[in-house]
Amino acid sequence: MAKPKGPFIIKGTLGGLSFYDSVFGPIVRTKGGPTKQQIKKSPAYASVRRNNSEFANAASAGKVLRQGMRALLTHIDDHRLVWRVTQLMVQLKNLDSHSEWGQRVVGKGLLSEAGQHLLKNLDFNSNAPLKTLLKCDYRIDPHHRLHLPDFVPVRDLKFPKGASQVVMKSALLQFDPEGKKTTLTESNTVRLAMNRKSNRVLLAPDPNRTTGGTVIQLLLICFLDENNPSALPTRNKYNGLGVVGVKNG
């Protein structure tokens, strides 16, 4: 695979070369490889069919996850998000130790402690991971309420220049990758001025709306600029959204 350099860009097929766009720029590669019929029918490609089936499950699970939290994802900007989520779903699928090769699924991988640990480290905006953005400790109680008892915005946040306010929200996402179902329950919204005042922050989503399956707790941190509202869409790369808790029902 190569990246063309020059004053012209071609899309499509030319001779034995295929040109297409990607998030990394224009790509060119040679045509070739087995036909679709060979992959579907030939015994020589049985392992390819197993891998393709598992990858399709992982990609589908990633799409279900993203669609289920679409309301929160509108506040962030990361062009590699789809790729990163799909990569994580593949890793979770690989942790399914109960199924045969070709039938491993994300949901069973999530039942493992290692799977929950992988998911808990997920940031949906790699430009602003929560561990970098939030510089203070928080506590989550058994009722999924997130506590910041002594929160000082300018002290406890890494914030972009010009930000005048911060908006914080937690949410619970019930995630059923094989059933292709999600339920999103958002907490109250806390909006604070970017100053040195100490605040007691409580974000409390309703846990009674999530029953069974894998429940993912999320934290969203957004920055606002009251003096320049037109700059807000470009600020999405500074906003943080990440997983802060995972629990199997």
ZIPE-V190397 format. One record per pair of residues at least 24 apart in sequence whose C-alpha atoms are under 10 Angstrom apart, sorted by sequence separation. I is the first residue (numbers start at 1). J is the second residue. D is the distance in whole Angstrom. If there is no record, write none. Layout:
<<I,J,D> <I,J,D>>
This chain:
<<2,26,9> <3,27,5> <4,28,7> <59,83,9> <61,85,9> <62,86,5> <65,89,10> <91,115,8> <92,116,9> <133,157,6> <134,158,7> <146,170,7> <166,190,8> <167,191,4> <168,192,8> <185,209,7> <218,242,6> <219,243,7> <2,27,6> <3,28,6> <4,29,10> <61,86,8> <62,87,9> <132,157,8> <133,158,5> <134,159,9> <145,170,8> <146,171,10> <166,191,6> <167,192,7> <184,209,9> <185,210,8> <217,242,9> <218,243,5> <219,244,7> <1,27,7> <2,28,5> <3,29,9> <59,85,8> <60,86,8> <62,88,8> <63,89,10> <89,115,10> <92,118,8> <132,158,7> <133,159,7> <144,170,9> <145,171,10> <165,191,7> <166,192,5> <167,193,9> <183,209,8> <184,210,8> <216,242,10> <217,243,6> <218,244,6> <219,245,9> <1,28,6> <2,29,6> <58,85,9> <59,86,5> <62,89,6> <88,115,10> <91,118,8> <92,119,8> <130,157,10> <144,171,9> <165,192,6> <166,193,6> <183,210,7> <216,243,7> <217,244,6> <218,245,7> <1,29,5> <2,30,9> <58,86,6> <59,87,8> <61,89,7> <62,90,9> <91,119,10> <130,158,10> <144,172,8> <164,192,9> <165,193,4> <166,194,7> <182,210,9> <183,211,9> <216,244,8> <217,245,5> <218,246,9> <1,30,8> <57,86,10> <58,87,8> <59,88,10> <60,89,9> <61,90,9> <89,118,10> <164,193,6> <165,194,5> <194,223,9> <216,245,6> <217,246,6> <56,86,10> <58,88,8> <59,89,7> <88,118,8> <89,119,9> <128,158,9> <163,193,9> <164,194,5> <165,195,9> <191,221,10> <193,223,10> <194,224,10> <215,245,8> <216,246,5> <217,247,8> <55,86,9> <58,89,5> <59,90,8> <88,119,8> <128,159,10> <163,194,7> <164,195,8> <182,213,10> <184,215,10> <186,217,10> <187,218,10> <189,220,10> <190,221,10> <191,222,9> <192,223,10> <193,224,9> <215,246,6> <216,247,7> <55,87,10> <57,89,9> <58,90,5> <61,93,10> <162,194,10> <170,202,9> <171,203,9> <172,204,10> <181,213,10> <182,214,10> <183,215,9> <184,216,9> <185,217,10> <186,218,9> <187,219,10> <191,223,10> <192,224,10> <214,246,7> <215,247,5> <216,248,9> <57,90,9> <58,91,9> <168,201,9> <169,202,9> <170,203,6> <171,204,8> <172,205,7> <174,207,10> <182,215,9> <184,217,10> <186,219,10> <191,224,10> <214,247,6> <215,248,6> <55,89,9> <56,90,9> <58,92,8> <85,119,10> <88,122,8> <168,202,10> <169,203,6> <170,204,7> <171,205,6> <172,206,8> <173,207,10> <213,247,8> <214,248,4> <215,249,7> <55,90,7> <58,93,7> <159,194,9> <168,203,8> <169,204,9> <170,205,7> <171,206,9> <172,207,7> <174,209,9> <175,210,9> <212,247,9> <213,248,6> <214,249,6> <54,90,8> <57,93,8> <58,94,10> <169,205,9> <171,207,9> <173,209,10> <174,210,6> <176,212,9> <177,213,9> <212,248,7> <213,249,5> <85,122,8> <157,194,9> <172,209,9> <173,210,8> <174,211,8> <175,212,9> <176,213,6> <177,214,9> <211,248,10> <212,249,4> <55,93,9> <84,122,9> <85,123,9> <172,210,8> <174,212,8> <175,213,6> <176,214,7> <211,249,7> <54,93,8> <84,123,9> <85,124,8> <153,192,8> <154,193,9> <155,194,9> <174,213,6> <175,214,5> <176,215,9> <210,249,9> <54,94,9> <84,124,9> <152,192,10> <153,193,8> <154,194,6> <155,195,8> <156,196,10> <173,213,10> <174,214,6> <175,215,6> <146,187,10> <152,193,10> <153,194,5> <154,195,6> <155,196,7> <173,214,8> <174,215,4> <175,216,7> <81,123,9> <82,124,9> <84,126,9> <145,187,9> <152,194,8> <153,195,6> <154,196,6> <155,197,10> <172,214,10> <173,215,6> <174,216,6> <81,124,6> <144,187,10> <152,195,7> <153,196,6> <154,197,9> <155,198,10> <172,215,6> <173,216,5> <174,217,9> <61,105,9> <62,106,9> <80,124,9> <81,125,7> <152,196,5> <153,197,8> <154,198,10> <171,215,10> <172,216,6> <173,217,6> <61,106,7> <80,125,9> <81,126,8> <151,196,9> <152,197,6> <153,198,8> <171,216,8> <172,217,5> <173,218,8> <57,103,9> <58,104,9> <60,106,10> <61,107,9> <78,124,7> <79,125,9> <80,126,8> <151,197,8> <152,198,5> <153,199,8> <171,217,6> <172,218,6> <54,101,8> <55,102,9> <57,104,9> <58,105,7> <59,106,10> <77,124,9> <78,125,5> <79,126,10> <150,197,9> <151,198,5> <152,199,6> <170,217,7> <171,218,5> <172,219,9> <53,101,10> <54,102,6> <57,105,6> <58,106,6> <76,124,8> <77,125,7> <78,126,7> <150,198,6> <151,199,5> <152,200,9> <170,218,5> <171,219,7> <53,102,6> <54,103,6> <55,104,9> <56,105,10> <57,106,7> <58,107,10> <76,125,6> <77,126,9> <78,127,7> <149,198,9> <150,199,6> <151,200,6> <152,201,10> <169,218,8> <170,219,4> <171,220,8> <50,100,10> <51,101,8> <52,102,8> <53,103,7> <54,104,6> <55,105,9> <57,107,10> <75,125,10> <76,126,10> <77,127,8> <78,128,9> <149,199,7> <150,200,6> <151,201,7> <169,219,6> <170,220,6> <50,101,7> <51,102,6> <53,104,9> <54,105,7> <55,106,10> <73,124,8> <76,127,9> <77,128,10> <148,199,8> <149,200,4> <150,201,8> <168,219,7> <169,220,5> <170,221,9> <50,102,4> <51,103,9> <53,105,10> <54,106,9> <72,124,10> <73,125,9> <76,128,9> <148,200,6> <149,201,6> <168,220,6> <169,221,7> <49,102,8> <50,103,7> <51,104,10> <147,200,8> <148,201,5> <149,202,8> <167,220,8> <168,221,5> <169,222,9> <47,101,9> <48,102,9> <50,104,9> <147,201,6> <148,202,7> <167,221,6> <168,222,6> <24,79,10> <47,102,8> <146,201,8> <147,202,5> <148,203,9> <166,221,7> <167,222,5> <168,223,9> <23,79,7> <24,80,9> <46,102,10> <146,202,6> <147,203,7> <166,222,6> <167,223,6> <23,80,7> <145,202,7> <146,203,5> <147,204,9> <165,222,8> <166,223,5> <167,224,8> <66,124,10> <145,203,6> <146,204,6> <165,223,6> <166,224,6> <144,203,9> <145,204,4> <146,205,9> <163,222,10> <164,223,7> <165,224,5> <166,225,9> <23,83,10> <144,204,7> <145,205,7> <163,223,6> <164,224,6> <165,225,7> <143,204,8> <144,205,7> <145,206,9> <162,223,9> <163,224,5> <164,225,5> <165,226,8> <140,202,10> <143,205,9> <144,206,8> <145,207,9> <162,224,8> <163,225,5> <164,226,6> <138,201,10> <139,202,10> <140,203,9> <141,204,10> <143,206,8> <144,207,7> <159,222,9> <160,223,8> <162,225,6> <163,226,8> <164,227,8> <140,204,10> <143,207,7> <157,221,10> <159,223,7> <160,224,10> <161,225,9> <162,226,9> <163,227,9> <164,228,10> <142,207,10> <143,208,9> <160,225,10> <162,227,8> <163,228,9> <162,228,9> <110,177,10> <107,175,9> <107,176,7> <108,177,10> <162,231,10> <163,232,10> <106,176,9> <107,177,6> <108,178,9> <106,177,7> <107,178,6> <146,217,10> <170,241,9> <172,243,10> <105,177,9> <106,178,8> <107,179,9> <145,217,10> <146,218,10> <163,235,9> <167,239,10> <168,240,10> <169,241,10> <170,242,10> <171,243,10> <174,246,10> <105,178,8> <144,217,8> <146,219,9> <166,239,10> <168,241,10> <170,243,10> <171,244,10> <172,245,9> <173,246,10> <174,247,10> <175,248,10> <170,244,9> <172,246,9> <174,248,9> <160,235,8> <174,249,10> <140,217,10> <160,237,10> <160,238,7> <159,238,8> <160,239,9> <158,238,9> <159,239,9> <134,221,9> <89,177,10> <133,221,8> <130,219,8> <130,220,9> <130,221,8> <128,221,10> <123,218,10> <120,216,8> <122,218,10> <123,219,10> <124,220,10> <72,169,9> <119,216,9> <120,217,9> <72,170,10> <116,214,9> <120,218,9> <146,244,9> <72,171,9> <116,216,9> <144,245,9> <69,171,9> <111,213,10> <69,172,10> <110,213,10> <111,214,8> <69,173,7> <110,214,8> <140,244,9> <68,173,7> <133,238,9> <139,244,10> <140,245,8> <68,174,9> <107,213,9> <133,239,8> <134,240,9> <138,244,10> <68,175,8> <107,214,8> <133,240,7> <65,173,9> <128,236,10> <132,240,9> <133,241,10> <65,174,9> <127,236,10> <128,237,7> <129,238,9> <130,239,9> <131,240,10> <65,175,7> <127,237,6> <128,238,6> <129,239,9> <130,240,6> <64,175,8> <65,176,9> <125,236,9> <126,237,9> <127,238,7> <128,239,6> <129,240,6> <130,241,7> <131,242,9> <64,176,8> <65,177,8> <68,180,10> <72,184,10> <125,237,7> <126,238,10> <127,239,8> <128,240,5> <129,241,7> <130,242,6> <64,177,7> <68,181,8> <69,182,8> <71,184,9> <125,238,8> <126,239,10> <127,240,8> <128,241,8> <129,242,7> <130,243,9> <61,175,9> <63,177,9> <64,178,9> <67,181,10> <68,182,5> <69,183,9> <70,184,9> <72,186,9> <125,239,7> <126,240,8> <128,242,9> <130,244,9> <61,176,8> <62,177,8> <64,179,10> <65,180,9> <67,182,8> <68,183,7> <69,184,7> <71,186,10> <124,239,10> <125,240,6> <126,241,9> <61,177,5> <64,180,6> <65,181,9> <66,182,10> <68,184,7> <69,185,10> <124,240,7> <125,241,6> <126,242,10> <60,177,8> <61,178,7> <63,180,9> <64,181,7> <65,182,7> <123,240,8> <124,241,6> <125,242,8> <60,178,9> <61,179,9> <64,182,7> <123,241,6> <124,242,6> <58,177,9> <61,180,7> <122,241,9> <123,242,4> <124,243,8> <57,177,9> <58,178,10> <60,180,8> <61,181,10> <122,242,6> <123,243,6> <57,178,8> <121,242,8> <122,243,6> <123,244,9> <120,242,8> <121,243,7> <122,244,9> <119,242,10> <120,243,5> <121,244,8> <119,243,7> <120,244,6> <121,245,9> <119,244,9> <120,245,6> <119,245,9> <120,246,6> <119,246,7> <120,247,10> <117,245,9> <118,246,10> <116,245,9> <117,246,8> <116,246,6> <115,246,10> <116,247,8> <116,248,9> <110,246,9> <111,247,9> <112,248,10> <110,247,10> <111,248,7> <110,248,8> <111,249,10> <76,220,9> <75,220,9> <76,221,10> <72,218,9> <75,221,9> <76,222,8> <72,219,10> <73,220,9> <75,222,7> <72,220,7> <75,223,10> <69,218,10> <77,233,9> <75,232,10> <76,233,9> <77,234,9> <75,233,8> <76,234,9> <77,235,9> <78,236,9> <79,237,10> <74,233,10> <76,235,8> <77,236,5> <78,237,7> <75,235,9> <76,236,4> <77,237,5> <78,238,10> <75,236,6> <76,237,6> <77,238,8> <74,236,8> <75,237,9> <76,238,8> <77,239,8> <73,236,10> <75,238,10> <76,239,6> <77,240,9> <75,239,7> <76,240,7> <75,240,8> <76,241,7> <75,241,8> <73,240,10> <73,241,8> <72,241,8>>
